[in-house]
Amino acid sequence: MTTDHGRITVGRERPISLEILVISLGRATDRRAAIQEQFDDLGLPFTFLDAVDGQQSHPLFSKYNASKASLIGEIPLSAGHLGCYASHYLAWQQCVNDGQPKIVLEDDALLHTDAFLAFLEHIPELPRQLECVRLFSNKSRKTQNMPVFSRPDLTIAKFTRGHKSATGYYLTPDGARKFLEHAQSWAEPLDIEMDQFWANKVECFGTLPPCLTNNAAFDSAIDKGIDTAEARQGLMRWRWRVYNWVIRLPRMLHNLGFLVKWSVRKEL
């Protein structure tokens, strides 16, 4: 594994030029210092991607579809949610424009050193179908997983429910292009819409063990303790319940289709 001008070249037989993007507000000096220290200790380069400040206007915010959000009973996206969505959208655009895979991290990522380095070493071996790999623990209840890529120090699995986080993930240009196509109308927070693999066509894969988690030293830059049960009342709550029942069917059918294909191929 070598480094050059902010990129990492991994592998010998199939070298891949990989850039690590860390999404961070310019004013978030404590967060920037914490992530910088981690990568300095590892001797790995990375690039800061200046995050979009939700408190200021931005052209991408026009993609927010308040009517759709209301229809499904979603709590209106906060300024922080809009800034987060726009920031990752820019990272996806950069991935497509560069034509190279990237690792996208948020600045509160806390790396699990051994797992993270193991993942970097195995990137050249990854099948092309692994267009996005979440690098953190899956937070969904009742999720199941099916290993699709195994090495002594790393397993990548298909998850039947999304991870409910966007703290860090590996992304190919093909995966980024699909995310961009799906993200022309925003109604839910970024991580929730990324998790809708049956709709955005980006399969939900994740690492076992996880490669990183959230740094507990920092509060969320998005959620400020919103009580969703209180925020959703009356018809809004019923619309949300109906919506979540409706999406169960396409998710179930998609997972069933993956299971059938997997039982035939046994590997990607």
Secondary structure, DSSP 4 states (H G I P E B T S, - for coil): -EEETTEEEE-SSS-EEEEEEEEE-TT-HHHHHHHHHHHHHHT---EEEEPP-TTS--GGGGGB-HHHHHHTTPPPPPHHHHHHHHHHHHHHHHHHHHTS-EEEEETTEEE-HHHHHHHHHHGGG--TT--EEE-S----TT--EEEEEEETTEEEEEESS--S--SEEEE-HHHHHHHHHHTTSB-S-HHHHHT-HHHH----EEEES-SEEE-TTS--SS-----HHHHS-HHHHHHHHHHHHHTHHHHHHHHHHHHHHHHHHS--
